[in-house]
Every structure is written in structure tokens, then in C-alpha cells.
Amino acid sequence: MIHSDKIYIPIPKARNTKCKVEIAGVDVTSKVIGSTWVLPVTNGIGSFSISLSNAFGQISGSYNSGDVVKFYADNSDATTLQFWGRVDYVKDDISSDGQILEIEGRHRSFLLNEYMVCHDVSGEEPSVILKAIIDKLPTSYGFTYSNVAASTTTMDVEWNYKPFWDCIVELCNKAGFDCYVDNDLDFHFFEENSISNLKNAVVEGDNFIRASDYGTNDYYEKTRVVAIGRDSGGLDIVYTAISPTEGDEKREVFVRDLSANTYEKVKSIAEARLAEVTGKNPQAKILSFGLDSISPGDNIWFIIPRQKIATQYKLVQIKHNFGMKFGGWRTELITEEEEAGTSTVLKGIAQKNQQITGSQNINKLNFSYNFDFASDTGTHENTEILRGFLQTTGGETGTWISPTLTLDANVSNFEFRATGANISDVDYFVSARAGSIWQPVNDLKTYKSFSPVGKKLRIKVVFNSSFSQLDSVSFLYT
């Protein structure tokens, strides 16, 4: 949503609707009973469905999976390409209404839902990551990225066979960007609410037909996101992103991503998800006569005085409807929030799968301080980090102390975890005061209170045997 104090005066456009539907290069416009062409931003690729009159089976067997489909629509000569797709499914139906050929398919960028990404990088800017994974696509696919803008943030990713479009969503959430692929297979990656489209507007008394579902849905508003990953030693990494406006009502979202194996990666996931579920804007479903110069993610003006709407809303989904049953060409716009459709269902399934995995954080501690000893860190006294393990330098005893983690607020409760060999012969200590006072941890994975409290976390490990090795330690706290 773009907030503006400017005055916008729309100039009515002449409506001289011209549309054309082509399948496999054949003009089938005269046979179209109804067709729907869906173009979303960020949440997925486009799709379409067409119902063709097929009296006496005249066109049965004429079209097949893989055929190219194009929809042209404008107010002049039907040369503006609104949708380019490929056929997935052809159905020959017959009923009391007659014989109909039903055709379903996806946008020509459909391969982005079929390709799995393997990519690992740290501290990289999202647009650079996007270009890198596009470059990994086969050149025969024909994707380009001339409309990819840079963001002002960096992130870590470790994707192992992750669906391409899931990677896009993660990049967008982190950067605060939107993304779609146009009919020429060029990627558009741009800051949310940065594109103001002044070529089209929906205006009551001109092209406006109907508005429904207008309002702010508080159901999906959340105040905190708990993200859990897992380090190389199998211990949980926890980060809780909390809205600064959170009051007494805590409305939580839980995200588990086992590919997030560092604290920064888990933090990035939590903060990106929090940005997605806070500060909801008013949403609506608005129907108008055909709009010919709009793209997913655009902000266009809606001027509907009876509903006191006069501002620019983001188009999260564009749906062009054409055919006899629609009375010609109509454009349905979903603003600000995605309707509960297929992608919403898929997200719900994914969330259930994450919950089934289970969490080791049964006391709902908000953060963690993890060491997997992949690199040398901390201070040593007769200890060393070798081949990913913390151990003594050969003697029976040794002490390792972690760097200090400085927090914004006092720590109240904690649990301590460790994995490795002969870990029972190791003594563990924690401090909330940078090591000036140490508190022993007698029982691993036991919920404890800090005494005394403080803001400067530190961990101390004391070895009592040369046979002990630590693969990973995790300090969960609130």
C-alpha cells in the first residue's frame, strides 16, 4: 500500500475491447465460453483455464499437453499479450449444457516449480543470490534478469534440493521485495510498494463493477515468530523475532527449517516471516472492466467513494476473465493479501509437516547461543578445536571459554545442551555477567533460572578426561 497526500484525477479511457485466445497458433476466440488467466506476485507462478464450445466433438483431440496458449487483450487491436502459457491438462466433458473442451495449464515459467536448487552462500545480497540461482537454470529455458533490483540487506542460505520458487519466496521475505516472471521469461525483483502505476485506475462511475471482502483481516496478524534450525551437531538453534508493538497478547508463528544451520540463518528466517505477518493492510477483491496495462505487484489507484476508498493498493493477484459467461473481458484484482487459495493450502500443509517433526525446545525458550566448532573460537587453556571437535591438547584436563554475547535485556531462564563423546566427564558453566560470576550446570537439558541475572552471556567448559570430545554445545535462553 502506498500512502500519499497527492490528489489523483483519473482520465476515463475509451473502452473498445478487443481480445484473442490462441492455442497452438490457432485462433479459438469465437469458441471461448469462459477463460481465466491468473497472474500472482511472489506467491507463485500464473495459471489459466479455458472452456471451449465443442459441439459434436469438433475439436476433440485437437490440443495436447505442452501446446502454447496466448491471451491478448486491450482496447484497440488485441495485440497486447496478457498471458503466455502451456497446456497441462485437456478434458473432454459432456453434460446437459452440451459438449465442452476444458483446458488447464500454467504460465510458461512453470519450470520454476519443477527445478530444485542447491546453493550455499553467507552474507550475500538477495538480488545477487537470485541472479546466481537463475544462472544455474539450463540456458535452454531462456530465463533472464534484466529487471532485478538490488536490496540493502544480506542473508545466508543453504539450500539443498529446495524448490526454486520456495527460494524466491525466502529471498522476497528477507529483502522486503516482490517477484514475478513476465511473458518474456524475464524476472522482476523489486521493493514492495515501489511501483506506482498511473496508467490504470479503478474508478466508481467509470470502469468499476464490484468490490467485495474489503477490510483488514486481523486473523493472520501475529506478534512474534519462533524459528528453529539445527546445527551440525544436531542441536536446536532458536531465534524469536518479536514485534515492537507486542503487548500482553502474544500471537505466535512457529517455523522449523532444518537447513538453517547457523544462528544468522535462523534469525533471518524469523525476521523475514515476522515482516510478512505484521502490519496488515486492508484487503479487497475488486472487479472492473478489462485493464490492459497492469502487472503483478503494481500499486494502482482505487477511487470508490461509497466505500471511502481513495488510495493506491498493491496488486497481489491479477485475474483476467474473458468469454461469453463473463460478458466479455473483465479484470478481477486481489489487493494487499492473497485469498485463501492453493498456495495458502500448500503453506498449511508445510506448516503441519514442520510441527510433526517435533521440537526439542519444550520450554519455549526464545533464543540460543550455539557453537559447532567448525572454526576456532573462544579462549583455550590446554584445549583445542580439531576437525570440528573441542578437546584437550592431550592432557586429562583443559578449559575453554566462549566469547561474550551482549544482549539488550537481562536473561532469566536457560537450558544447556551438548553432544559428543564422553560428555559426562565434562563440567559446564554459564555466566550472565561475562564470566565474573559462573553458575554450574549440573544437569543437561534441564530448565534453570539464572543467578545472578545479567546481559553478558558466556559459556565455560572444563574437561576432566582426555577421552572427552565436544561436537556441539547449545545454550537456550529467555
N, C-alpha and C positions, 0 to 999 in steps of 0.2 A: 504494500500500500504506500503510495506517495502522498505525503501531506503537503498541501500547497495553499497559499493565500492568494494565488493568482485567479483572475477571472477568465474563464474559458467560454468562448462564444462559438458554438458549433455551426458550421455552414452545411445545410442539408445537401445531400448528394442525390443526383438523379438515379432512380432505380430502373435499370433496363437489363434485368437478369438474363445472363447467358451462361449455360452450364453444359458440360460434356463429360461423359464417362466412357473410357476406353478400356477394353480388356483384350490383351494380346494384340494390340494395334487395331482392334475392331471397335467402331463407334456403336455403343449399345444404349445410348441416351434414351431413345424412344421406348425401350423395353424396361426402363427402371421404374419399378413400383415404389421402392424406397431404398435409400442408402444412407449410411452413417460413416463419417470419417473423423476419427478421434486423434487429436494431437496434444499430448500432455507435455509438461515441462518437468524435468528432474525425476519424476516418479516412474518413468518407463518410456518405452517407445510407442509409436502410434499403431492403431489398428483400424480395420474397416469391415463393414458388412454390406452386402448388396442383395436385394431381392429383384429378380428379373422375371418378367412375364414369359412363360414357356408353354404357351398353348400348343397342344398336340405334340409336345416334346420337340419342338422345332430346333431348340439349341442344346438339347441334351447331348453330352459328350463333346461339346464344342470347346470347353475350357477345362484346364487341368491345374493341379498344384504347380507352382513355380511361374505361372503366367504373370506378366506385368500388368498392373492396373493403375490407371491415372484418372484423377478427377480435376477438371478445370472449372473455374467459376469466377465470374466478375460481372461488372455492369456495363460491359462494352462488346467483347467479341469472343468470350470463352477461351482466351489464350493464357490466362493466369493459372499456373499449376498450383493447386492447393494441396494435393496429396499424391504421392507415388508409392505404390505398394506392390506386394507379391501375393499371389493366391496360396492359401494354406489348405482350404477345405471347400469342396464343391458338393452340394447336396441337392438331389432331385426330389422335390416334395410335391405331393398332390393331396388336395383336401377339397372340402365343399366350396372353397374360394377359387379353386382352379389349380392348374399346374404351375409351379414356381421353381425357378432355379435359385438356390441360396448359395452365395459365395462369401467366404470369410477369409480374412488374411491380415497381414501386418505391414507396417511401414517397411520400406526397402532396407532400413537399418536393422532389420530383425536379427542379423547375425551377432549383434552385440549381446543378445540374450543366449547365444549358443557358445560363445567363446569364454574360456576360463583364463584368468590372469594369474601369473606367478611373478611377483615383483617385490623387492625388498629395498627400502631406502630409509634414511634417517635425516631429519632436519631439512626436508626439501619443500619448496613452494608448490602448492597443489596444481597450478597450471603446468608446471614442469613435469610433475608426475603424470598428469593427464596426457601430455604430448608423448611422454615415454611409453605409456601403455598403448597409445594409438599406433606408435611406430612398431609395436610388436605384432600388430594385426597383419595378416597376409596382404601384400601390396595389391593383390588382385581384387580385394574387397573394395578399394577405392575411397577409403575414408581420408579426410583432410582436416586441418585445424586452423584455418586462416582467421577464424573468429573466436579464438581462445584468448581471454584477457588474464592478466596476472593479478594475484591477490596480494595481501600484505601479511600473510601468515605462513608458517611452516608446519610440517607434520611428519610423523613416522608411519610407515606402513610396512606390513609383512604379509603379503597376500599369497596364499598357496591354493591354486585352483579355485579362486573366487570368481563368481560370475562377473563379467565385465561391467554390466550396468549396476551391480551392487557396489563396485569400486567407484563408479560415478557418483552414486548417492553419498558415499562416505566422503569423497572429495568436496562435494557441494555443501554438506553439513558442516564440515570443518571450516571452509572458506567463507560461508555465507553467500554462496553463489547458486545460480541455476544453470541447467544444461539441457540442450536438446540437439538433435541432429536434423538438418534440413533436408529437402528433397534432393539436393546435390551431394549428400553424404558429408557435408561439412559440419564440424562440431561448433556449437555456440556455447561458450562458457563465460558467464558474466555475473557481475554482482547483482544480488536480488534487488528488485525495485530500482534498478538503474536505467531502465529503458522506458522512456515516456513516448508512447505512440500517439501522435496528434493527427494522424491521417484518418482515424476512425473514432467514432464515439457512439454510444448507445444513448439515444435521447427520446424521452417520452414525447409523444406527439409527432415523431418522425419515423424512426426505424424500430423503436422499442415495441415488443409484443407482450412479454410477461416476465415477472420476477417472482421467484419462489425461494423458500428456505433462507431468506435474508435475516441475518442476526449473528451474534457471536456465540459459538458453541463452547461453553466452559468445560464440557465433559473431558476434552483432551488436554486441558490446561494442567500442567504439572509444576511442582516447585523444586524437585530435586531428581537427579539421575544417578543411580549407583551402577558403576561399570566395574566388571571383574574380568581380569585376564589371568594369565598363568605364566610364571617364569620357567626357565629351563629346568629347574629342579622340581617342578610340579606344584609349587606353592602359589596360592592366590595372590594377585596384585589387585588392590582395591582403591578406587577413587570415587568420591561422591561430589558431583557438581551441584551446588545449591544456589537457587535464585536469590538475589539480594533482597527481593521483596517477600520472601517466605515469612509467614507469620506463625501462628500456633498450628495451623493446618498444614501437615506435611503430606504432599501428594507425590508418591514415588513412582519412578520407572526403573526397571532392572534390565541391564544389558550385559550379556555374557559373550565375550569374544575370546576364545582360547588362542587365536592367532596373535592377540595383543600381548607381547611378552616383555614389555618394559613399562615402567611407571608412566613415561611420557605418552606412550601409545594409548594406555588405558585412560589417562587424563584427557587426551584429545577426543576419544570416543565419547566420554561422559559430557564434556563441554559442548561438543557438536550436537549431541542429542538434546541437551538442555535448551540450546538455542532454538531447536525445532519445536519444542513443546511448551514454550513460554511466550507470552506476549501475543496471544492470538488476535487476529484481525477479524472484522465482520466478514462473513462469507455469504455467498448467494449463488443461485443458478438463474441466469438471465438469458431469455430468448429474444432474438431480434431477427430482422430481415438480414439476408446474407451480407457478411463483412468480408471484403476482399483483400485487405492489406494489414493483417494482424499475424503475429507469431506467438507461440507459447512463451510465457514469461514477460510479455509486454504489459505495461500499465496503461490502460486506456480510460478515458473519461466516461463515467456513467452519470447521466443527469435525469433523475426520476423524482420530480418534486413531491409527488404524493407519498413517497417513502422517505423523503428528506435525504435523498442520496444525491450528492454532487461532489464527487471526488474521483481520483484515479485508483483503480484496483488492479492488482496483478492477475493475469490470466493463467491459472494453473492447468487449465484444460480447455481446448477448443474443440467443439464438436460441430462439424458441418453436416446438416441433414438435407438430402435432396431426393425428390421423387414425387410421384402423384399423391402419396399418402401424407406428405408434408405440405402440400400446396405449393411446391416449388423449392426454392433454396432458402433455408433458414440456418442461422448460426446460434448454437447454444454455448454459453460461456460459464465455466466454473471459476469463481474468483476466490483467491486467497487460500482456501482449504480444499483439499481433494475430497470428492464424495466417496462414500463407503463402497468402493468397487473392488475389482480384482486385486489390485496391489495392496489395498488395505487388508484383504483376507490373507494374502500371502505373508504380510508382515505379522499378522496374528498367529499364523502357523509357525513362523520362525520364532516368535516370542515364546510360544508354548514349548518348542523344542529346546530353547535355551533353558527354560525352567525345569524341564525334565532332567537336564544334565546334572542339576543339583549344585549347591554351593557349600564350600567349607566354612563360610562366614555366617554361622548360625546366630551370632550375637549382633549382627548388623553393624559392625564397626565401619567407619566411614572411609578410612584411608589406610595405606600400607607403605612401609619403608622396606624395600627388598634389595637383597644382594645375591646375585647368582654366580659371582666370582668369575665372570667371563673376562674380566680385566683386573689389573692390580689396583686396589683402592684401600683406604684406611691406613692405620699405623700398625707396625708389626714389632713384636718382641719375641724372637725365636719362632716366628711363624712366616709362612709364605703362601702365595697363591700360585699353584702349578697345575697346568692342564685343566683349569676350571674348578679346582678344589682348593679350599683353605685347609692348611695342615701345619704341623710343626716342621721346623727345618731339620728334624731328625731326633731331637731330644724328646723326653717324656712330656715336658710342659712348654707352654707358649701362650702368649696373649695377643689378641687382635682387637683393635678398637675402630669403630666405623667413623666416617666423617660426621659432622654435626648437621642435622636438619633443623633449620629455624622455621617456626610456624608463626601464624598470625594470632593464635589463641592458645590457651593452656590445654594440655592433653589430660583427659580424665581417666579413660579406661584403655586396656590393651590386651592383646594375646600375642604369644611368641610361638613361631613355628621354625622347624629346622629339618633338613633332610641330609642324609649322608651315611657314613659308616661309623659305627660305634659312637653314636651321638650321645649316648647316656653317660659317656666318660668326659663330657664337656660341660662346663658351668657357664650359664648365660646370665648377663646382667643388662639392665636398661637404665637410662637416665633421662629425665626431662629437663636437666639443668647442665647440659653439655659435659657431663661426666664429673661434676664437682661432688655429686651425691649419686651413688649407684644403688639400684634396687635389684636384689637377686630374683631370678625367675626359676623357681623350683620345679614347676610343672609346665611342660609344653602344652600348647593348645588349651590353656585354662584362662578363663576370663578374670582379669585382675584390675584393681584400681591403682592409679599412680600415687606414690607417696615419696616425696612431695610432688605436687604438680609443677608444670613448667612448660616452656615453649621451645626448648632446645633439645631435640631428641638425639640420643647416641646409644649405640649397642656395644657391649663388650663380651668377648668370647674367650674363655680360659680353657685351654686344653690340659688334660691330665693323663693323656696317653698318646704315644707316637702312632698308634694304630687308628686314631680318630681322623676322619676327614669330613668336612662340611661341603656339601654340594650347593646348598642354598639356605638362606635364612630370610624370614619374613616377619616383620613387626607390624601387626594390625592395630590401629588405634582410632580413638574418637576424642 
